[in-house]
Amino acid sequence: MPREGAACSMDNAEEKQAEGLYRAMKRTSIP
């Protein structure tokens, strides 16, 4: 069970990072 939880938290962190990157890119692309 702990392995599953770790994987879930990892996916969540990756998703958050991707969202942040996407927002940053959008912010930089728009002057």
NORNORHU-V666498 format. One record per residue. N is the residue number from 1. PSI is psi in radians with two decimals (none if undefined). OMEGA is omega in radians with two decimals (none if undefined). BURIAL is # if it has 24 or more other ideal C-beta (glycine too) atoms within 12 Angstrom, else .. Layout:
BEGIN
n:N psi:PSI omega:OMEGA burial:BURIAL
n:N psi:PSI omega:OMEGA burial:BURIAL
END
This chain:
BEGIN
n:1 psi:-0.77 omega:-3.13 burial:.
n:2 psi:-0.63 omega:-3.14 burial:.
n:3 psi:-0.74 omega:-3.12 burial:.
n:4 psi:-0.77 omega:-3.13 burial:.
n:5 psi:-0.74 omega:-3.13 burial:.
n:6 psi:-0.76 omega:-3.13 burial:.
n:7 psi:-0.71 omega:-3.11 burial:.
n:8 psi:-0.82 omega:-3.13 burial:.
n:9 psi:-0.65 omega:3.12 burial:.
n:10 psi:-0.80 omega:3.13 burial:.
n:11 psi:-0.75 omega:-3.12 burial:.
n:12 psi:-0.77 omega:-3.13 burial:.
n:13 psi:-0.77 omega:-3.13 burial:.
n:14 psi:-0.71 omega:-3.13 burial:.
n:15 psi:-0.76 omega:-3.13 burial:.
n:16 psi:-0.76 omega:-3.13 burial:.
n:17 psi:-0.78 omega:-3.12 burial:.
n:18 psi:-0.73 omega:-3.13 burial:.
n:19 psi:-0.75 omega:3.14 burial:.
n:20 psi:-0.75 omega:-3.14 burial:.
n:21 psi:-0.77 omega:-3.12 burial:.
n:22 psi:-0.78 omega:-3.14 burial:.
n:23 psi:-0.75 omega:-3.13 burial:.
n:24 psi:-0.77 omega:3.14 burial:.
n:25 psi:-0.77 omega:-3.13 burial:.
n:26 psi:-0.70 omega:-3.11 burial:.
n:27 psi:-0.71 omega:-3.09 burial:.
n:28 psi:-0.58 omega:-3.10 burial:.
n:29 psi:-0.52 omega:-3.13 burial:.
n:30 psi:2.06 omega:-3.11 burial:.
n:31 psi:none omega:none burial:.
END
